[in-house]
Amino acid sequence: MDRTITLTASLTPEEGGYVARCLELPVVTEGDTVEEAVAMLREAVELYLEDQPLPEQPPHPVLTPFDVSVPAA
């Protein structure tokens, strides 16, 4: 029987679309829109999980902003 799990997507705007990454698994894809990128990521994760076992409880990442000092222009 199938079960539903919640994973985290990170989307980065790139020229012409978005790069979508699953933060819990090594899966990356892209799409022209946010919706398309998430749909493509969902499909890629489903295909990945056909061949790879999913941990019982995948680790959820902790996201936090941080500052970096850069030289003045």
DRENZANU-236470 format. One line per field, with one value per residue: residue number from 0; x, y, z of N, C-alpha, C, O, CB in turn. Coordinates in pm, whole numbers, plus 50000, padded with zeros to 5 digits. Glycine has a CB too. Example, Ala and Ser with C-alpha at 12.3 -4.5 7.8 and 13.67 -1.06 7.14 Angstrom:
BEGIN
resi = (0 1)
nxx = (51319 51285)
nyy = (49431 49775)
nzz = (50780 50708)
caxx = (51230 51367)
cayy = (49550 49894)
cazz = (50780 50714)
cxx = (51320 51290)
cyy = (49670 50003)
czz = (50780 50787)
oxx = (51424 51341)
oyy = (49668 50114)
ozz = (50846 50804)
cbxx = (51131 51408)
cbyy = (49553 49940)
cbzz = (50905 50572)
! end
This chain:
BEGIN
resi = (0 1 2 3 4 5 6 7 8 9 10 11 12 13 14 15 16 17 18 19 20 21 22 23 24 25 26 27 28 29 30 31 32 33 34 35 36 37 38 39 40 41 42 43 44 45 46 47 48 49 50 51 52 53 54 55 56 57 58 59 60 61 62 63 64 65 66 67 68 69 70 71 72)
nxx = (50085 50055 50210 50203 50453 50610 50825 51094 51117 51350 51363 51532 51558 51649 51791 51527 51369 51328 51536 51486 51528 51531 51556 51597 51676 51902 51812 51754 51601 51439 51223 51000 50827 50736 50540 50564 50829 50811 50632 50787 50993 50857 50790 51049 51149 50973 51050 51318 51280 51180 51398 51564 51580 51367 51447 51306 51221 51272 51528 51441 51542 51698 51630 51784 51859 52177 52449 52707 53020 53134 53370 53361 53226)
nyy = (49882 50221 50511 50849 51093 51385 51604 51842 52110 52308 52595 52762 53054 53056 53151 53157 52980 52757 52592 52298 52144 51857 51861 51656 51434 51320 51463 51652 51882 52066 52336 52539 52707 52777 52595 52396 52314 52205 51997 51845 51779 51624 51403 51314 51244 51036 50848 50812 50694 50448 50288 50326 50273 50433 50614 50531 50756 51032 51278 51607 51912 52192 52519 52830 53177 53339 53569 53705 53851 54067 54212 54568 54726)
nzz = (50000 49918 50064 50177 50187 50321 50168 50116 49893 49721 49535 49279 49098 48761 48447 48229 48377 48657 48894 49067 49378 49582 49920 50102 49961 49701 49453 49167 48945 48677 48564 48365 48504 48849 48931 48734 48779 49038 48988 48811 48984 49174 49013 48945 49199 49267 49072 49148 49400 49329 49288 49506 49854 50088 50375 50696 50840 50678 50708 50795 50663 50827 50778 50754 50747 50685 50740 50533 50501 50250 50023 49981 49693)
caxx = (50000 50131 50196 50244 50551 50632 50965 51114 51171 51416 51359 51621 51535 51759 51744 51430 51292 51366 51599 51419 51607 51474 51659 51619 51725 51988 51733 51748 51542 51408 51098 50984 50754 50744 50450 50623 50950 50768 50575 50899 51065 50775 50807 51187 51161 50903 51136 51434 51239 51155 51523 51634 51491 51346 51460 51176 51188 51376 51560 51396 51648 51673 51664 51804 51945 52301 52516 52843 53086 53196 53438 53282 53254)
cayy = (50000 50345 50609 50982 51156 51525 51639 51986 52154 52438 52642 52873 53108 53053 53210 53075 52888 52731 52465 52246 52044 51794 51878 51533 51330 51377 51474 51788 51891 52204 52361 52677 52781 52713 52479 52290 52265 52118 51875 51766 51727 51515 51287 51267 51178 50909 50757 50783 50604 50314 50211 50352 50266 50557 50596 50531 50896 51113 51396 51735 52010 52316 52631 52955 53273 53376 53682 53687 53978 54071 54340 54676 54745)
cazz = (50000 49910 50171 50136 50274 50290 50147 50102 49765 49713 49396 49250 48964 48664 48322 48157 48459 48796 48930 49186 49449 49700 50021 50177 49870 49596 49331 49114 48812 48644 48493 48319 48607 48981 48932 48651 48846 49149 48927 48760 49101 49228 48925 48959 49329 49257 48996 49233 49508 49276 49294 49630 49971 50161 50520 50766 50868 50614 50788 50740 50679 50900 50691 50827 50677 50753 50677 50485 50469 50118 50003 49922 49550)
cxx = (50089 50107 50245 50343 50566 50782 50972 51177 51234 51418 51447 51590 51662 51704 51649 51352 51346 51436 51535 51504 51524 51583 51687 51683 51813 51917 51721 51685 51512 51275 51089 50915 50774 50661 50508 50746 50914 50710 50687 50979 50988 50795 50948 51208 51091 50986 51259 51397 51199 51278 51597 51538 51483 51368 51322 51130 51296 51403 51509 51504 51602 51720 51676 51889 52073 52367 52658 52900 53154 53266 53346 53323 53314)
cyy = (50124 50431 50742 51036 51301 51550 51789 52016 52291 52478 52765 52925 53103 53113 53113 52978 52876 52596 52421 52135 51987 51797 51751 51422 51395 51383 51621 51783 52038 52213 52508 52765 52710 52586 52363 52231 52171 51988 51785 51704 51611 51388 51228 51193 51043 50806 50717 50679 50465 50226 50225 50339 50402 50531 50602 50673 50983 51239 51523 51839 52127 52429 52757 53049 53297 53488 53644 53824 53967 54207 54443 54695 54881)
czz = (50000 50032 50116 50237 50230 50281 50122 49967 49782 49567 49381 49110 48881 48536 48250 48243 48599 48807 49062 49246 49564 49806 50101 50093 49762 49461 49293 48976 48784 48572 48457 48423 48740 48982 48851 48718 48960 49094 48874 48875 49162 49145 48939 49091 49327 49181 49077 49339 49459 49292 49426 49748 50039 50309 50586 50796 50802 50697 50720 50766 50767 50810 50775 50743 50755 50671 50640 50455 50334 50102 49939 49776 49523)
oxx = (50187 50002 50322 50321 50539 50856 50870 51278 51179 51468 51437 51594 51770 51583 51688 51275 51402 51400 51529 51547 51455 51691 51794 51739 51798 51957 51684 51712 51556 51221 51162 50942 50824 50707 50502 50767 50978 50736 50681 51026 51048 50816 50964 51277 51144 50993 51299 51474 51187 51266 51685 51425 51582 51313 51233 51013 51400 51309 51531 51552 51483 51837 51589 51982 52076 52346 52722 52834 53223 53223 53264 53440 53344)
oyy = (50131 50426 50746 51026 51335 51521 51856 51957 52378 52403 52860 52849 53141 53124 53002 52899 52971 52500 52499 52043 52061 51742 51741 51327 51514 51316 51705 51691 52125 52114 52591 52885 52597 52481 52248 52109 52067 51881 51663 51591 51509 51280 51106 51092 50945 50690 50601 50586 50373 50104 50144 50389 50476 50434 50671 50705 51006 51299 51542 51852 52156 52434 52788 53006 53277 53500 53563 53905 53869 54305 54409 54681 54913)
ozz = (50074 50095 50020 50358 50115 50375 50107 49930 49850 49483 49458 49013 48927 48519 48215 48189 48655 48739 49157 49176 49633 49785 50162 50147 49736 49365 49375 48899 48859 48524 48511 48429 48745 49027 48894 48713 48978 49148 48890 48865 49199 49200 48944 49095 49379 49221 49076 49364 49540 49308 49456 49742 50047 50362 50538 50778 50863 50750 50600 50879 50778 50772 50857 50675 50876 50551 50707 50390 50306 50163 49854 49742 49408)
cbxx = (49904 50094 50274 50122 50688 50565 51026 51202 51061 51561 51215 51770 51483 51815 51863 51498 51288 51242 51757 51277 51740 51423 51618 51488 51607 52116 51591 51890 51412 51519 50978 50906 50602 50696 50314 50659 51035 50663 50478 50991 51087 50624 50780 51285 51102 50766 51180 51486 51125 51114 51613 51699 51541 51204 51555 51185 51178 51334 51711 51260 51695 51747 51558 51871 51871 52396 52515 52849 53188 53090 53562 53302 53128)
cbyy = (50000 50422 50566 51077 51080 51618 51557 52040 52158 52434 52672 52830 53253 52906 53247 53000 52754 52734 52479 52194 52105 51645 51988 51483 51251 51295 51409 51854 51804 52264 52319 52679 52793 52810 52517 52346 52382 52191 51911 51853 51838 51555 51326 51383 51267 50927 50823 50912 50666 50322 50254 50493 50159 50615 50703 50450 50925 51151 51407 51778 52061 52317 52649 52928 53406 53252 53803 53594 54015 54046 54320 54808 54727)
cbzz = (50123 49784 50300 50123 50270 50396 50026 50216 49656 49774 49353 49262 48971 48642 48232 48052 48396 48887 48944 49151 49503 49671 50114 50232 49805 49584 49349 49109 48801 48558 48577 48191 48572 49093 48877 48512 48898 49238 48813 48672 49206 49230 48778 48948 49442 49189 48863 49301 49584 49128 49184 49628 50071 50136 50580 50898 51024 50470 50813 50801 50543 51040 50580 50965 50653 50769 50770 50360 50578 50004 49915 50001 49468)
! end
